[in-house]
């Protein structure tokens, strides 16, 4: 589906239909309606988030929030062909995703630190839906900025190549990162034999970390302060929100044989070794205490922040990630939200959390 111009987009009654027919009989029609955000709100969002130039959409009755590029790929994500040896990490953004990816890749690849250093995590563990977040006009700007460097230019040309196409050609075991909720992923996800690890994190810390990512990565391009960002986050006006529906869908799947639900807070504190051993067993791998000691040290946040393989160094080189903002791997701490929430915001956030937890037994570790 071609992208619309801004003038075309602001007709708030226009709806995008993704229930298209296909000659491939085994493909499922995407089951959810995709609508554009209200025109006035859309204009405000476009002012605050310079990485999107067309507009934002909401998907289905839960109103999953995405930039315009999601509409043309939704059916492809929903029909993504899984393999029984796939390993998939699903998180809401900024929930310990990168940390988990690197740990899982190493556990599944015989702790091959040399290959991990040689090949960026983005290549070893590609991001399924990233191409949906690269607007054609923003990509054109990246190309112009990198026009004098042949290698950089080639890299920018590839940034919006759909990962699902890359995965379909892969002959190796596939390691897949996604922030999509369960309901937007293939409906046979838990029945194919692939391993799924879901990581959840306290929403106040998530919001702070996501705020910094939105400021640093130009495909998002957030320009405002945290208080305004918090408004967007809690009102489900950020990509992959609603946050609570995302977690609750995963929480309902936690007893599936091939699904493991873990909390970032448990990995971040004294339970890290225990969590690592559980993940190791879940993946069917076994290592000595000495080998796990080495891995634990490798994943220590102070070492991890210096690891160029996981830190989006290439994205910074291409100008996609800003150098004057916080790094992709930040502090890795729990409770950092306290530096960003004033008393009124904290009270509001606590009420919001309490309201959304009252109908579930999901609870964050203390």
N, C-alpha and C positions, 0 to 999 in steps of 0.2 A: 504494500500500500504506500503510495507516494506521500511524502510529507506535505502538509498544507502551508499556505502563507499565513501570517498573522491575521490578515483581513478575513481570510476564509475561516480561520479557527474560532474567531470570537462570536460566531453564531452559536449561542449557548444551547439552541434546540437541536443542533446537528449531532447525530450520533454516528459513531464508527462501527460498522458491522464487520465482525470477524468470523461470522458463521458462513464461510464460503464453501462452495462445493469443491471437491477434489477428485481426480481420476484415480487416486491411490486409495483403494477401498478400505485398507486397514487403518488409515489415518482417522483420528477422531476429530470431529468439529470442536473448536474451542467452545466450552459450554457457558461462558460468561459474557454478558454484555459489556462493552467498553464505551464509556461516555467521556466527553470532555468536561473538565472542571468549569464551573460557572465563569462566565467571561470576565466579570469584574475582579474576581479572586485570581483568575488566571493572569490578568494584567499585573496584579500586585506581585504574584510569584515570579513572573518574568523579570520584574524590576529587581527583585532580591536575589534571584538565582540566574546569573548570566550564562551558565553552561547550557541552558535550554533556550531555544529561540522560537519554537513553534507553540508549545503549550503542554499542559499536563492532562492526564487522563485518570479515571477511576474505574476499577474493574469489579464487576459483579456486585452482589448485595452488600458485601463487606467493604466495598470501595477501596480496594487495594490501589495505592497511589504510585503512578509512574510518569516519566516523561513520554512525549509523543512517540518515540521510537519503539516503545514496547508493543504498540498495537500491531505492527506488521510482523512481529516475531512471536507473539503469544501462542499461536497454534503450533509453531515449531518447538517451543519449549514443552508444551503439553504433550507433544507426540515424540519427544526425544527418545530414541531407542536405547534402552538400558541393556547392559550386559551383566551377567551374574557375578563377575569379579570386579565390577566398578566399586570405587570407594567415594562416597559423597559426603562433604561437609556442608551442613545447612546451618545458617545462623541469621539472626537479624544483624544488620551491620554493626560493627564495632563491639562485638561480643566475645572477642578472643579468637576470631576466625584465623588470622595469619599464624598465630601461635599453634593452634590446633592443626592446621594444615601441615606445617613443617614437622611437628611431632609425628603425625600419622604417616606422612610420606617416608620419613626416616624409618619408622617401625616396620613399614611394609617393604622397604627396600634395603633390608639388612644393614641399617645404620650407615649408609654410604655417604659419609660427610663430604668426600671429594666431589662426587657428582652434584651434591646439593650446593656446593660452593661454585661449581662451574656453570650450572644451569639455574637461572632465576626461578623462584617459586611460581611466578606467573606462567612460566612455560611448563613446569612440572605438574602444576595443579591449577589449570586454567579456570577462569571465572565465566561461568556459563552465559550470563546475560549482559556482560559488560558492553557489548556492541550496541545494545539498546540505549545506552547512555551517552553515546557519542553523536551529537547532532552534526549534520553535514556542514553547517556553517562554521561551527567550532573547529571541526576537522580541517576545513579550508584555511582557517587562521593558523592552525598548527603547521600545516604544510608550507604556508607562506613564511612562517618564522624559521623553518628548518630547510628552506630551499637551497642554501649554499652548502649543506652537508649531505652528501649522497646517502650515507648509511642512516643518518637520522631521518631523512626524507622517506626512505624505504620503510623504516619502522613506523612512521606516522601513517603511511599508506595502509598498513595492516591493522591499525588499532581497532577498526570497526568491522573486521572480518568476523562473522559469527562463530563463536566457539563451538556451537553444536555441529557446524560443518567440520571444524578441525577434529572434534571427537569422532565423528563418523568415519574419518579416514585413518584414525590411529590404529596401529597394530599392537601397541603395548597396552599394559594394564592402565586403565584410565582413573585419574584422580580429579574429581570435579568439585569445584567450589560454587555455591549458589546462595543467594539471599532470598530466593523465591520461597513463599510459604508452600506447605504440602499441597494445598488445593490447586495451585497453579502449575505444579509439576506433574509428570506422567502418573496417571491413576494407579498403575501397577507398580509403583516405586517400591513398596514394601514386600512385593511378591516375587521379585525377580531373582532374589538371592544376593543382590548387592548390599554392601554395608553402608549404613547411614548413621552419621554422628551429628547430633544437633547440640549446639551450645547456646545456653541462655545466660543473660547477664542483667543485673539490676538496671532498670530503665533510666535512673538518674545518671549513672555513670555512662550508660550507652549514649544518652543525649549529649553529654559533654564531649565525648569522644567523636561522635558523629558531627557535631558542630564544627570541631576542628578539621575533620576530613572535608566537610563541605566548603570550608574556607580555603583549604590547601589545594584541592584538586579542581582544576578549571572546568572539567566536565560537569561539575556542580556549580562552582563559582558563587558561593554565598557571600554577600557583602555586609550583612548586618551584624548586630551584637547578639550575645547569647540569649538575652531575655526575649527578643523577638523570635529567635530560632526555637526556643522552648515552646512558644505559642504554636508554631508550625508543627513541631514534633508531637505534642500532646493532642493536637486537633487532627492528627492523621493526614498531614499535608507535607509529608516527606516520603521519598521513595521507600517502598517496601512496607510502609505503615498500612493498616493499623498494627502497632507494636503488639498489643495484647492478643489480638486474633492470631498473629504469627506464632506467639508462644503457645497459646492454647491449642492450636491445631497440632503442634509438635508434642505437647504434653499428652494429648489423647493417643498418640502413636507410640508412647514410650515403652509399652509392653510388647510391641511387635518384636519378633525374634531377631530381625536384622536391623533394629533401630536402637541406638544408644543415646539417651538424653543426659546431658551433663551440665553443671553450672560452672561458669567462669570463676565464680568466687571460690569454689572448691579447688580448682586448679591453681588459683592464684595464691592460696594460703598454704597452711601446713599439710593439707591433704593432697598436694600435687603428686607426690610419689604414688600414693594410693590410687589416684585417678589415672595416672600413667599406666599402672599395672592393670587396671580394669580395662582400659582402652586396648592395651597389648593383648589381653586375653580375648576381648571382643573381636579383634582382628585375626586371631588364631596364630599369634606370634609369641615367641618366648626368648628372653635374653637374660644374661647373668646379672647379678647385682652390680658388678663393676661396669658392665655395659650401660645399664640404666643410670648409674651414677654419672657417667660421661654425658649421656643424653640430657640428664637433668641440669648439669652445669651448662651445656650448650644452649639450653632453652631458658636459662636464667635471664631475666629481662635486661639486665645490664649488658650481658653479652649479646642478646638478641637485637637490641637497638643498634648495635654496631655491625650487624650482619648484612652486608650489601645485597645478598641474594634474596632477602625478604623485604627490603626497604624501599622498593619502587625507585631505585636509583636511575634506571633507564627513563622512567616517566619524568623524573626531575630533569634529566639531561635533555629531554625533548621539550621541556617547558610546560608539560601537562600538569605537573605538580609544582607548586610555587616553593621557592627556596626560603622565602622570608616568613613562612608559616611553620607550624609544628610538624615534625616528621610523621611519616606514615605509621611507624611503630612509635607510640608515644611513651607513656610512663608505666603502663601495665599495672597500675595500682587500683585497689578497691577503695571507694570512698572519696575519690578526688572531686566528686560533684560538690562537696561542701564549700569549695572555693568559688563556686559559680552561682549558687542559689542563695538569694537573700531570704529573710525569714518568711516573707509572704509567699515567695515561690516555693520554698520548702513545704510550707503548710499545704499549699495547693497541690504540690506533687504527691505528698503523703495521702491526701484525700483521694486523689486520682488513682493511686496504687491500691488503696483499700477498697475503693469502689469496684475496681476491675478484678480483684482477687476474691471477692465475696462469693462468687458462684463456682469456685474451683478450689481444689486442694493443692494447687501449685503454690509453693512458698520458696522464697529465696533463702539460701543459707545465711545464718547470722554470723 
